[in-house]
Amino acid sequence: MRIICFLLILIVPGANAKTLSTSQVAVVKYFDFFNGSDRDALNNATSSPFVLNIAGVTTSYEKYGDAVDFDGLRKTGWSYSRIRKNESIYEDEATAMVGINFTRYTEAGDVLSISDVVYVLVMEEGQWKLKAGFVNGNLSLGK
């Protein structure tokens, strides 16, 4: 029975979206923009400045698009990323925290990496925007 439920979730991506909070949905959209290498959409989905902490090193970027180099990522073999776990940690009217576990894949579907990230989101102009990301371990953004 578990296998059937899991397959339904994979086949019908919107089926479990109703159980996600609006901040969790914002993170899912962010991953869609990332997979599409859509720098403008990523910049619109994130707040400025965007703060990123990877393996204890904190960097602030004027825009999220300044943090990522898609050509460099592709050189590592990256083709797309898929969320494995999407957990609402906290949400009120102005702020939210979402914990994500995701996998990066090659074009052939081989696993490149599995990472845990906690995103902080802020409510701006009626929509959730990612403000900061805290990565447990190393994670390349192609630079």
HUBEL-V987326 format. One record per pair of residues at least 12 apart in sequence whose C-alpha atoms are under 8 Angstrom apart, sorted by the first residue. I is the first residue (numbers start at 1). J is the second residue. Records with the same first field share a line. If there is no record, write none. Layout:
I=J ; J
This chain:
21=88
22=128
23=88 ; 91 ; 96 ; 97 ; 98 ; 121 ; 128
24=86 ; 87 ; 88 ; 98
26=45 ; 128 ; 129 ; 130
27=98 ; 130
28=83
30=42 ; 45
31=81 ; 82 ; 83
35=79 ; 80 ; 81
37=70
39=65
40=65
42=64 ; 65
43=63 ; 64 ; 65
44=129
45=128 ; 129 ; 130
46=63 ; 64 ; 129 ; 130 ; 131
47=63 ; 64 ; 122 ; 129 ; 130 ; 131
48=61 ; 62 ; 63 ; 64 ; 131
49=61 ; 62 ; 63 ; 64 ; 131
50=62 ; 63 ; 64 ; 130 ; 131 ; 132
51=131 ; 132 ; 133
52=132 ; 133 ; 134 ; 135
53=132 ; 133 ; 134 ; 135
54=134 ; 135 ; 136 ; 137 ; 138 ; 139
55=135 ; 136 ; 137 ; 138
67=141
68=141 ; 142 ; 143
69=141 ; 142 ; 143
70=141 ; 142
71=142
72=141 ; 142 ; 143
73=140 ; 141 ; 142 ; 143
74=142
75=142
76=142
77=105 ; 106 ; 107 ; 112
78=104 ; 105 ; 106 ; 107 ; 112
79=104 ; 105 ; 106 ; 107
80=104 ; 105 ; 106 ; 107
81=102 ; 103 ; 104 ; 105
82=102 ; 103 ; 104 ; 105
83=100 ; 101 ; 102 ; 103
84=100 ; 101 ; 102 ; 103
85=99 ; 100 ; 101 ; 102
86=98 ; 99 ; 100 ; 101
87=99 ; 100
93=123
94=122 ; 123
95=120 ; 121 ; 122 ; 123
96=120 ; 121 ; 122
97=118 ; 119 ; 120 ; 121
98=118 ; 119 ; 120 ; 121
99=116 ; 117 ; 118 ; 119
100=116 ; 117 ; 118 ; 119
101=114 ; 115 ; 116 ; 117
102=114 ; 115 ; 116
103=115
115=135 ; 136 ; 137 ; 139
116=135 ; 136 ; 137
117=133 ; 134 ; 135 ; 136
118=133 ; 134 ; 135
119=131 ; 132 ; 133 ; 134
120=132 ; 133
